[in-house]
Amino acid sequence: MSLIARYCLILGLAVAATNGHAETRGPTHNLVSLTAAASSQVPNDLLVAVLGATAEGSAARRPADEVNRAVNWALDQARASAGVRVQTHSYGSSPIYRDNTLQGWRVHQSVRLESADSALLSDLIARLQERLALQSLGFEVSTAAQSAAEDELIARALAAFRQRAELVTRELGRSGYRLVRVDVDTGGARPPRPMLRASAAMAAEAVAPPQVEAGTRELTVRVSGTIEVTED
């Protein structure tokens, strides 16, 4: 077989394969885009607090030592409370300038606490405010509770999507539909809802346990997609 004949044979096979694939896939017309959603109020079951220690001095060493001692004391208090998760973060020092002249250093570190027992954590916060300032306090939905709620909402949102697909198909006078694409959006992670923000000046006064109410948070799952309604 000559080179030209071999090339023509290969080209013919490629065209035939392409046509066969197009015929198998079928036409993509009569497309309809739909959306559906499901929501529910989920109880906030996790109390989150952030407290911080701040100190200033002409040299960085003294305020750093003061902050380190205060945070170490707070960690000992928190670790002794069963059911409280503790994490340190946001440690840093920054220069203090007055009239473009270095006057000293400010050192700060934060401690994040979370617990499903709001009464326990409230009592701990009151004790820690002897040496730390309460920066924020708020409730959020725990990962386990959010995952369980989202699973239920996904099922409800998909059922609503199917119901709309059947409604559109029926109102258009079609015999049925084929699902082309579907996307499920749970909204991602949700930050805690802040309830209180306090300054360092409030720390010495706010020694009584803070009053907190968990409340609920609305979670929503959205389903969007495309269907192809079949011809009569």
C-alpha positions in Angstrom: 0.0 0.0 0.0 1.4 3.4 -1.0 1.9 6.2 1.6 -0.9 8.2 0.2 -3.4 5.3 0.3 -2.4 4.5 3.8 -3.0 8.2 4.9 -6.4 8.2 3.2 -7.4 5.0 5.0 -6.3 6.4 8.4 -8.2 9.6 7.8 -11.3 7.7 6.7 -11.3 5.6 9.9 -10.9 8.8 12.1 -13.8 10.5 10.4 -16.0 7.4 10.9 -15.1 7.1 14.5 -15.9 10.8 15.1 -19.3 10.4 13.4 -20.1 7.3 15.3 -19.3 9.1 18.6 -21.5 12.0 17.7 -24.4 9.7 16.9 -24.0 7.9 20.2 -24.0 11.0 22.2 -27.1 12.4 20.6 -28.4 16.0 20.3 -28.2 18.4 23.3 -31.2 20.6 22.9 -34.4 21.5 24.9 -32.2 22.3 27.9 -33.7 23.8 31.0 -31.7 25.2 34.0 -33.2 24.8 37.5 -32.4 25.7 41.1 -33.8 24.4 44.4 -32.9 24.9 48.0 -33.6 23.6 51.5 -33.0 25.4 54.8 -33.3 24.7 58.5 -32.5 26.3 61.8 -29.7 24.3 63.5 -28.9 24.8 67.2 -25.5 26.4 67.9 -23.8 23.8 70.1 -20.3 25.2 70.4 -19.2 28.2 72.4 -16.0 29.9 71.2 -14.0 32.5 73.1 -10.8 34.3 72.3 -8.8 35.9 75.1 -5.5 37.8 74.9 -2.6 39.0 77.0 -0.9 42.3 76.1 2.1 44.0 77.7 4.3 47.0 76.9 7.8 47.9 77.9 10.9 49.9 76.8 12.6 46.6 75.8 10.9 43.6 74.3 12.1 41.2 76.8 10.1 42.3 79.8 6.6 42.5 78.1 7.4 39.2 76.4 8.1 37.6 79.7 4.9 39.1 81.2 2.7 37.8 78.3 4.3 34.4 78.3 3.7 34.0 82.0 0.1 35.1 81.7 -0.6 32.8 78.8 1.1 29.8 80.5 -1.1 30.4 83.5 -4.2 30.5 81.3 -3.2 27.3 79.5 -2.8 25.5 82.9 -6.3 26.7 83.9 -7.9 25.7 80.6 -6.2 22.2 80.5 -7.5 21.5 83.9 -11.1 22.0 82.6 -12.3 18.8 81.0 -14.3 19.4 77.9 -12.5 22.6 76.8 -10.3 22.7 73.8 -7.6 25.2 73.8 -5.3 26.7 71.1 -2.8 29.5 71.1 -2.3 31.8 68.2 -1.6 35.4 67.1 1.7 35.8 69.0 3.7 38.8 68.0 5.5 41.9 69.1 5.4 45.4 67.5 7.4 48.6 68.1 5.8 51.6 69.7 6.8 55.0 68.1 6.2 58.5 69.4 7.3 61.4 67.2 9.1 59.0 64.9 11.2 57.7 67.9 11.2 54.2 69.1 9.7 54.3 72.7 9.2 50.6 73.4 7.6 47.3 72.4 4.1 45.8 72.6 3.8 42.0 72.9 0.5 40.2 72.4 -0.8 36.6 72.3 -4.3 35.2 72.0 -5.8 32.0 73.3 -8.8 30.3 71.6 -11.1 28.2 73.7 -14.1 26.2 72.6 -16.5 23.9 74.4 -19.9 22.3 74.0 -20.5 23.1 77.7 -21.3 26.8 77.7 -21.6 27.0 81.5 -18.2 25.4 82.0 -16.5 27.7 79.5 -18.3 30.8 80.9 -16.9 30.0 84.4 -13.4 29.5 82.9 -13.6 32.8 81.1 -14.4 34.6 84.3 -11.3 33.1 86.0 -9.0 33.8 83.0 -10.1 37.5 82.9 -8.0 38.0 86.1 -5.0 38.2 83.7 -6.3 38.0 80.2 -8.7 40.3 78.3 -11.8 38.8 76.6 -11.5 39.7 72.9 -14.5 37.9 71.4 -17.2 35.4 72.4 -19.7 33.7 70.1 -21.5 30.5 69.2 -21.1 28.3 66.2 -22.4 25.0 64.9 -19.9 22.2 65.5 -18.5 20.2 62.5 -20.4 17.1 63.4 -23.7 18.9 63.8 -23.2 20.8 60.6 -22.3 17.7 58.6 -25.4 15.9 59.9 -27.7 18.8 59.1 -26.2 19.3 55.6 -26.7 15.6 54.8 -30.4 16.0 55.6 -30.6 19.3 53.7 -28.9 17.8 50.6 -31.6 15.1 50.4 -34.4 17.6 50.8 -32.8 20.0 48.2 -32.4 17.1 45.7 -36.0 16.1 46.2 -37.1 19.7 45.5 -34.9 19.8 42.4 -36.5 16.5 41.1 -40.0 17.9 41.9 -39.3 21.1 39.8 -37.8 19.0 37.0 -41.0 17.0 36.8 -43.1 20.1 37.0 -41.3 21.8 34.1 -41.4 18.6 32.1 -45.1 18.2 32.6 -45.9 21.9 31.9 -43.9 21.8 28.7 -45.9 18.8 27.6 -42.9 16.5 27.4 -42.8 12.9 28.1 -39.8 12.9 30.4 -36.4 14.4 31.1 -32.7 13.5 31.3 -30.4 15.0 33.9 -27.4 16.7 32.2 -25.7 18.4 35.2 -26.2 18.9 38.9 -24.3 21.0 41.4 -24.7 20.9 45.2 -23.6 23.9 47.2 -23.5 23.7 51.1 -22.1 27.2 51.5 -18.8 26.0 53.0 -17.5 26.7 56.5 -19.4 29.3 58.5 -17.5 31.6 60.9 -18.7 31.8 64.5 -21.3 34.5 65.3 -19.7 37.1 67.5 -21.7 38.0 70.6 -19.3 40.1 72.5 -16.1 42.0 72.0 -14.3 43.4 74.9 -11.3 45.6 75.4 -8.4 45.1 77.8 -9.9 47.9 80.0 -12.9 45.7 80.6 -11.0 42.7 81.8 -10.7 43.8 85.4 -14.4 44.5 85.8 -15.9 41.6 83.8 -15.0 38.9 86.3 -18.5 37.4 86.6 -19.4 34.6 84.2 -20.8 36.1 81.0 -24.4 35.4 80.2 -24.7 33.5 76.9 -27.6 32.1 74.8 -26.8 29.7 72.1 -29.7 30.3 69.7 -29.8 28.8 66.3 -28.2 29.3 62.9 -29.8 28.9 59.5 -28.0 26.4 57.2 -28.9 26.3 53.5 -28.1 23.8 50.8 -28.7 24.8 47.1 -28.9 22.5 44.2 -28.6 23.8 40.6 -28.4 21.9 37.4 -29.6 21.4 33.9 -32.1 18.9 32.5 -32.9 18.0 28.9 -36.6 17.4 28.3 -37.4 14.6 25.9 -39.4 15.1 22.7 -43.0 13.8 22.5 
